Amino acid sequence: MSGVSVADECVEKYNGIKMKKDKRYVIFKIQDFKKIVFEAEGPTSETFADFRNKLPKDEPRYALVDIDYMSTDGRPQSKLCFVFWSPDDTASVKHRMVYASSKDAIKKKLPGIMKEIQANDMSDLSDDAVDKEMKK
């Protein structure tokens, strides 16, 4: 682990999206290489495309996203997914290393997440790629 701590607000935001289902997504960032903090959220009226557009092009982020999809047998499903956004081509090596080594710190504070996606470029977050991942 990297010694990065997790702000209490992150756990509060997690509980809100998990229990109340009142947000589409919550985004977290590492502040000053020391603490994981809440950065942004989107209401349930927003889409996965809105979430993608909120991610910085040149810095990693962690996020929780409530993803709607169709199961393989055609039933509508919704699952909370942990997204680790770490753009390979544009984020600094230092940022990528700190985020990679701190991922377990935040995941330990967010129990019960069933799905995880690591995205290194926007194609990893395309509708098709995410749909395929959710059906695994």
C-alpha positions in Angstrom: 0.0 0.0 0.0 1.1 3.6 -0.7 0.3 5.3 2.6 -2.5 7.2 1.0 -5.5 7.6 3.3 -9.2 7.7 2.4 -11.4 10.6 3.4 -14.6 9.7 5.4 -16.6 11.6 2.7 -15.7 8.8 0.2 -17.4 6.2 2.4 -20.4 8.5 2.8 -20.7 8.9 -1.0 -20.4 5.1 -1.4 -23.2 4.5 1.1 -25.3 7.0 -0.7 -24.9 5.5 -4.2 -25.2 1.9 -2.9 -28.1 2.3 -0.5 -30.1 5.2 -1.8 -29.4 4.7 -5.5 -29.6 8.4 -5.9 -26.5 9.0 -8.1 -25.4 7.6 -11.4 -21.7 7.9 -10.5 -19.2 9.2 -7.9 -15.6 10.2 -8.8 -12.7 10.2 -6.4 -9.2 11.6 -6.8 -5.9 11.5 -4.8 -5.2 15.0 -3.4 -1.6 16.0 -3.0 -0.5 12.4 -3.3 -1.8 11.9 0.3 -5.5 11.4 0.5 -8.3 10.0 -1.6 -11.1 12.6 -1.7 -14.5 13.0 -3.4 -14.3 15.0 -6.6 -17.6 14.8 -8.5 -21.0 13.0 -8.8 -23.8 12.8 -11.3 -27.5 12.4 -10.8 -29.3 9.3 -12.0 -30.6 11.2 -15.0 -27.1 11.3 -16.4 -25.7 8.5 -18.6 -22.6 6.5 -18.8 -21.5 8.8 -21.6 -21.8 11.8 -19.2 -19.6 9.9 -16.7 -17.0 9.3 -19.4 -16.9 13.0 -20.3 -16.2 13.9 -16.6 -13.0 11.9 -16.5 -9.8 13.9 -17.0 -7.9 12.9 -20.1 -4.5 13.1 -18.4 -5.0 12.0 -14.8 -6.1 8.8 -13.2 -9.3 8.6 -11.1 -11.4 6.1 -9.1 -15.1 6.0 -9.6 -18.2 4.1 -8.6 -20.8 3.9 -11.4 -24.3 2.4 -11.3 -24.4 0.7 -14.6 -27.6 -0.5 -16.3 -27.4 -3.4 -18.7 -29.2 -6.4 -20.1 -28.3 -9.8 -18.8 -27.5 -12.5 -21.2 -31.1 -13.8 -20.9 -32.6 -10.4 -21.6 -33.4 -9.1 -18.1 -32.6 -5.5 -17.2 -29.9 -5.4 -14.6 -28.2 -2.7 -12.6 -24.9 -3.1 -10.7 -22.5 -0.9 -8.9 -19.1 -1.0 -10.6 -15.7 0.2 -9.4 -13.8 1.9 -12.2 -10.1 2.5 -12.1 -9.3 5.1 -14.8 -5.6 5.3 -15.6 -4.9 6.7 -19.1 -1.6 5.1 -20.3 -0.7 7.7 -22.9 -1.3 10.9 -21.1 -1.0 10.4 -17.3 2.4 10.8 -15.7 4.2 7.7 -14.4 4.1 9.1 -10.9 0.3 9.6 -11.0 -0.3 6.1 -12.4 2.0 4.5 -9.8 0.4 6.3 -6.8 -3.2 5.4 -8.1 -2.2 1.8 -8.8 -0.7 1.3 -5.3 -3.5 3.1 -3.5 -6.4 1.2 -5.2 -6.6 -1.4 -2.4 -6.9 1.4 0.2 -10.1 2.7 -1.3 -11.5 -0.7 -2.2 -11.2 -1.9 1.4 -13.5 1.1 2.4 -16.1 0.1 -0.2 -17.2 -3.5 0.6 -19.6 -5.4 -1.6 -18.6 -4.1 -5.0 -19.2 -6.9 -7.4 -17.7 -5.6 -10.6 -14.4 -3.8 -11.4 -13.2 -2.2 -14.6 -9.7 -1.0 -15.2 -9.6 1.4 -18.1 -6.4 2.7 -19.7 -8.0 4.5 -22.6 -11.5 5.5 -23.6 -12.0 2.4 -25.7 -12.0 0.4 -22.4 -15.0 2.4 -21.4 -17.0 2.1 -24.6 -20.6 1.0 -24.3 -19.7 -2.4 -25.9 -16.6 -3.0 -23.7 -18.5 -2.1 -20.5 -21.6 -4.2 -21.5 -19.3 -7.2 -22.1 -17.5 -6.7 -18.8 -20.8 -6.4 -16.9 -22.1 -9.7 -18.4 -19.1 -11.7 -17.2 
